[in-house]
Amino acid sequence: MMIRKAQFFYLYCKQIFFQMLFKDIAGQPDIKYKLINSVKSGRISHAQLFLGPEGCGNLPMAVAFARYIDCLDRRENDSCGVCSSCTKYNKLIHPDLHFVYPVNSGKKELKHPVSDDFVAEWREILLEDPYLIENQWYEFIGIENKQGFIGINESHQIIRKLQLKSFESEHKIMIIWLPERMNQSSANKLLKMIEEPPGETYFIMVSESTKNMLSTILSRLQVVRFSRISDEDMKTALKKNFDLPENKINNLIHLSNGNYHKVLEIINSSEEITFFLDKFASLMRLAYENNISGLVKLVDELHELGREKLKLFIDYSLKMIRENYVMNFKHEEMIYLSSEERDFSEKFHPYVHSKSAQDIYKLLNQASGDIESNAYSRIVLLDIGLQLNKMLKKENDFA
């Protein structure tokens, strides 16, 4: 059900693809300044972690930083974009720029999958959407029902590549996206290389959270902390990249809450959001009515989505519960709903109050964890429907 980014460019977008220069990245001016100065002063940390929330731009920033390091004609505040090095960066084919990202066998049925097995797909999706997220990547390469990982074979590849002489540049740059997906064996294999890399070799790791990162890896990294994109910077980026009326831009800024991926998702995935809203509304209605036959039919439909899509649906459901609870307090600036979602929520939000919201949130969070652990989704989903009946009928304390 994923709608490819290229499908909406002809409607809204002013540019063909993201070049990932500093100027193309929304916001983060302080980080850009520090990174540029580190190159100018020759004080580039050999191992950094670009850490920030979804949609903050830490992945395209890693590419822009690597490009600036390798650029043959650096400008004061950005790469030139046209030298032989930049030309290769435009297509992500520079021989001294390496990427690592979580993979799995998927449809390719690979015995020991590594990043190089998916390099064509990686370049394609990253050029279309540098703000991509993990589930989006898994769906793109056809492993949405499996967990991606960075294994020991990947570490062997990293060490082999970085021990070779550089091909064109004075530098070798390794960008590792989602290092928290490294297993213990993979991480241990890389520790010495990260701590004492070959000369002019730089590691840039990109993550949203250190929660699942191994402490042995984290302790060897200089952390660069990204924040959500400010409303002012978001407006500047939207006006630059999209042909949209002012009211649409303002609505996107509010709904995105500083997340540029969310902007692209809203523009690009109206069909998916409509689908999730329809299923969420059906689930709540059937659960409230205790319509068992209807619930079973809906559960069968949701089961067919596959694990990763189901997780997205539950994430969407959690978001809708949160927004409907907030609606009870009548603080418009705190509500992030599209017009279609708002129409449904006007009638639904009285059922999501302090006596029900916490229980529903706990139920959905538990379901998400169960599905992540490969629990049988039909049982998990039917249990949600049956338990929701009692939760939605709790007395409304806002009445």
Buried (B, 14 or more C-beta within 10 A) or exposed (E): EEBEBBEBBEEBBEEEBBBBBBBBBBBBEEBBEEBBEBBEEEEBBBBBBBBBBBBBBBBBBBBBBBBBBBBEEBBEEBBBBEBEBBEBBBEBEBEBBBBBBBBBBBEEEEEEBBBBBBBEBBBBBBBBBBBBBBBBBBBBBBBBBBBBBBBBBBBBBBBEBBEEEBEEBEBBBBBBBBBBBBBEEBBBBBBEBBEEBBEBBBBBBBBBEBEEBBEBBBEBBEEBEBEBBBBEBBBBBBEEBBEBEEEBBBBBBBBBBBBBBBBBBBBBBBEBBEBBBEBBBBBBBBBBEBBEEBBBEBBEEBBEBBBBBBBBBBBBBBBBBBBBBBBBEEEEEEBBBBEEBEEBBEEBBBBBBEEBBEBBBEBBEBBBEBBBEEBEBEEBBBBBBEBBBEBBEBEBEBE
